[in-house]
């Protein structure tokens, strides 16, 4: 069971417990128990979340693989400024 949950998270990234249960055709109680065991072992990071979809409240456990950081965005970062010394070299006064 735990291996199938880890495989799901590796292929799909972050997911809610009910999404995992639906995809793996498992009862929600079993998935929640396995996720809490994986979280205690440090293989998964999980937290309780509340989402609002089309006016409906959805409460569940969001989980992702531990140590799996999103890739940084490419390009210049917000608030990055050019070095003043490089400007003076290209535009001598």
Residue pairs with C-beta under 8 A, 6 or more apart in sequence:
1 26
1 30
1 34
2 34
2 37
2 38
4 24
5 20
5 24
5 31
5 34
5 35
5 38
5 44
6 38
6 43
6 44
6 65
8 15
8 20
8 23
8 24
9 15
9 20
9 44
9 63
9 64
9 65
10 65
12 23
13 64
13 68
14 62
14 63
14 64
15 62
15 63
15 64
16 49
16 51
16 58
16 60
16 61
16 62
16 63
17 28
17 31
17 32
17 35
17 60
17 61
17 62
17 63
18 28
18 31
18 58
18 60
20 26
20 31
20 35
20 63
21 27
21 28
21 30
21 31
24 31
32 61
35 44
35 46
35 61
35 63
36 46
38 44
38 46
38 63
39 45
39 46
39 63
42 66
43 65
43 66
44 63
44 64
44 65
44 66
45 63
45 64
45 65
45 66
46 61
46 62
46 63
46 64
47 61
47 62
47 63
48 59
48 60
48 61
48 62
49 59
49 60
49 61
49 62
50 57
50 58
50 59
51 57
51 58
51 59
51 60
52 58
